[in-house]
Amino acid sequence: MIKKCLFPVAGYGTRFLPATKSMPKEMLPVVNKPLVQYGVEEAIAAGMDQMAFVTGRGKRAITDHFDISYELEHQIAGSNKESYLTSIREVLDKARFTMTRQREMKGLGHAILTGETLIGNEPFGVVLSDDLCLNNGGDSVMAQMVKLYKQFRCSIVAIQEVPADQTEKYGVIAGESLKDGLYRVDDMIEKPSPEEAPSNLAIIGRYILTPDIFDILRDTPPGKGGEIQLTDALLQQAKNGCVMAYKFEGRRFDCGSVDGFIEATNFVYENVYKAQ
C-alpha cells in the first residue's frame, strides 16, 4: 500500500563536528552499518521498496553507499571478506533509490516539500536517520505504522514520552486517546518550553504522510527558528481532517546526540552484532 519512503538527509550534523565536516552524519556507523542503512532496512521491512533521498552538498557518500562498488567487489571476490557486503547487497536487491537536492536548509517541512518530485500523489513514509529504532525481532516502527495507516488512512506520527524538561527538543502533541498508545491529534507545538508544552508526548523521526501535506507545506509560513516546520503543517492537517499519533513498540536512540549515538552503538554491539 505504501511503497515510497522519504529520507531528508541534507542536514549538516554540526553536533558531530569535526567528524561531519566531510562525512555525512547519516553515514556514521553504528558498529558496522551506517545510520541511514538501518533506516532503509526498516522501511523495507515495512513493505516499502522505493527510497527517496533529499540530499545536499557534501552528501555524495550516501549516494555511493546505495550503489555497487565494482572495484571493491572485484578486490574481495572469493575471500572471507565478501560476506561483509551481504546486508548492503540485500538492500540493493530489494529497493530502488532516487535523489534530489535541497539547495537551502529551511527546515524539515521544506525538506519534505523538496521531495515532492520523488513522491508524487501518494501516501509515503518518512524516516529521520538520526533516530535509530529497534524492536527486538518484532515489527519495525514503520511496519507498525503501516498497519495503522491501513486502518485510518491518514497521516500518522510516532511519539514517545519524554521528561518535561526535554520538550524543547521536539514537536509535542496533545489529543484524544482512542486506545492505549493511540491518539487523535488536536494540538501540536514545535519545540515548546516545559511551560508551553501541551503534554510530554514527543514526535520522533518516523512519519506516514498523506500527499495533501505538500499543498499545506506550500502555504505554511516560516515558524520556529525561521524555518518551515512540518509540525505546523501537520497541525493544519489535523484541523482539516485527521492526524494520528502512535506510541510505538520498540526502543529509540537519539543518534543526533553524542550520548545517544554511543548508547546505540553499545546496545547494537551487545544485542545485535554479537548475536549474528
N, C-alpha and C positions, 0 to 999 in steps of 0.2 A: 504493500500500500504506500509506504513512504520509501522512496528509492534513493533520495539525494540527501547528503549531509554537508553542511557548510562549515568550514573551518576558518575563522578570522585569525590570521597568523601574521599580521603586518606590524604588530607592536614591537617596541624597542627592547623590552626586557631589562630596564635600567636597574632593577634591584639585583641583577646578577652581573653587573659590570665589575671588572673588565672582561669577564668570560664572554659576555654577549656583545662585545664591541665588534667582533667579526663573525660570530656564530649565532644563528637564530636561537632564541630561548626555547623554542619548541623542539630543538634538536638536542637539548640537554639530556643525557642518558640517565634513566633510572635503571641501574645495573647495566644491562646490555642492550636496551632498546630506547630510542628517543621518545620523549613525551608524546609527540604527535602520532607516532605509530600506535601507542596504546589507545589513543582516541580513535584512530581509523579502525583498529581491530574491534573496538566497542561498537562502532557504527555498523560494521559488517555483521557482528553478532546480532544486531537488531534488524537484519534483513536489508540493509542499505548497500548498494553497490556502485553508487556514483558519488565520488568525493570531490567537493568544490572548495578550492583554497583561495581566500582573499589575501594575497601576499603584498609585500612591499620591497623596497630596495634592500639589498643585503640578505635576501631570503632564498637565494638560489639553491642552497644546500637542501631545503625541503623538497624542491622540485627534483633534484638529483636523487634524493633518497628513494622516492617513489618511481624509480626508473631502473633499468638494467645497467649495471656497470660491466661492460664486456671485458675490460681489461682485468678487473678483479675476478670475474667469473673464470676467465682463462687461467689466471695465475694460480687459483686454488682448486681447480677442477681435479677430481680424483683424490684429493687429500682429505685428511680428517677435519680440516678447517671448513670444508664445504657445508657441513651440517649447520654451521653458524648462520648461514643465509636462509635456513628453512622458513623462519617466520616471515621474513620480508617477501620471499618468493610466494608464499601462500597469499599474502596481502595483494601482491601484484596480479595473481591469478584470479582473485575474487572481486576486484574492484577496478573502476576506471577513474582517472584523475584529470581534472581541469583546473586551470588557474586564471585569475585576473588580478590586477594590481590596484591597491588603494593608494592613490598618489599623495593624499594628505591624511594625517591622523586626526580625525574629527569625532572619535568616539565609536563605541560598539554599534550603535544604531547606524552610523554612516558606513561602517564596515559591512553590516548586513545588507544595506541598500546597494552597496557596490557589488555584492554578489548576486543581485537580481538577474543579471545577464546569464549567469550559470545555472540558476534555479528555474526560472520561468514561472508559470502559473500553476504551481502545485505545492502541497504541504512538504515541509522539509525539516530535517533535524539540524541542530547547531551544537557543535562541541567546542568548548574553550579548552585548549590543551593544557593550560595552567592547572586545571583541576583534573587530577588523576582519580578515577572512580573504579573501585574494585568490589566484587561481591562474592568472593569465596566459592566460586563454582556455580552460583545462582545466575539468574538472568542479569545481563548488564543493565545499567541505569537506562540507557537508551532503549533497550528492549522492553523494559518495564513501561516506559513512557509511550512506546508504540502501541502496546496493548491498551493503554488508557485512551490513546487517540482513536483507536478503532471503536471505542465505546462513546466518546464525547464529541469527536470531530471538531475540536477547537484547539487553540494554542495552549500549550502546557509548559510550565516552568518547574524545574526541580528545586526543592527547598530543603533546608535543614535548620535546626535550631542552633543559634549562636549565643554566646554571652552578650548581655545587654551592652557592655562597653565596646563591643566589636561591630555594632550595626553600621558604623561609618565606613566600613569596608565593602558593603554590599548594597544591592537593592533589597528592600524589605517589603513583604506583603502583609495584608490582612484580608480576611474574608470569612465566608460562611463555611463551617466544617460540614461536609457532606457525609463523610465517614472517617474512620481513623486514618489520618495521614493524607487526606484529600480535601482540598478547599476550593470553593468558587471565589475567585479574587474580586474584591470590590475596592481595594486601595493598594497602592504600590508607590514607594518613595525610593529614589536613588540616594544611597549613602547618607541616611539621616543620622543626626545625633541621637544619643540614647533618649533624650527628652522628646524628640520628634518622631521616633520610630513607632509605627502602629502595632508592632509585635516584635518578637525575636526570631521570626521565620525569614531566613535569608535565602535569596536566589543564588544558586551555584551554576557553574558553567555548562548546563545541559538544558536545551530547549527543543520543543517541537513548535513550529510556527506555521500558520496558515498564510497563503500568499497575499492576502489583503494587507498584511503588515507592511509591504513595500509602499503602497499608496499612503498609509498612515505615516510612515517614516519620511516620505517626501514632504509632508506638511508639518512635521514635528520641528519646532524651533529649538535652537541650542538650549540645553538645560544646565545641569550641574557641571561646573568646570568649563562652561562654554562649548560643550560637546553635544552631539546628537545622541541622546540616551535611549537605548532600547527600552528601558524601564518606562519612560514617558509614553512611548508608542504602545507598549503593552497595556498600560493603564487606559489609554484611549480605546484600545481594542476591547478591554474588559467592560468599559462603559457602553460600548456599542453592541456587544454581544456576550462573549464568554471567554474567560481565560481561567484555566485550572492550575492549581499549584499542588505539587505532589511531593510528599516526604518519602524519598526513595529508600529502598533497601540496599545496604552496602556501606562502604566506607569511602570517604572522600579526603584527598590530601591536597592542600593548597600548595602546589609546586611553583606558584609565583613568588613564594617567600622562601628564603634560605632554610628556615626551620622546617617548613612543610616538605621541602624537597629532600632534606636529609631524612626526615621521618619516613617518607615514601620509599626512599632507597633502602633503608634498613628493613622496612616491612616486606618489600618485594624480594629482597635477598633472602630473608629468613623463611618466607611463606610461599614464594613462587619459584624463584630461581633454584634454590637448593632442593626443591621437591621435583624438579624436572629430571 
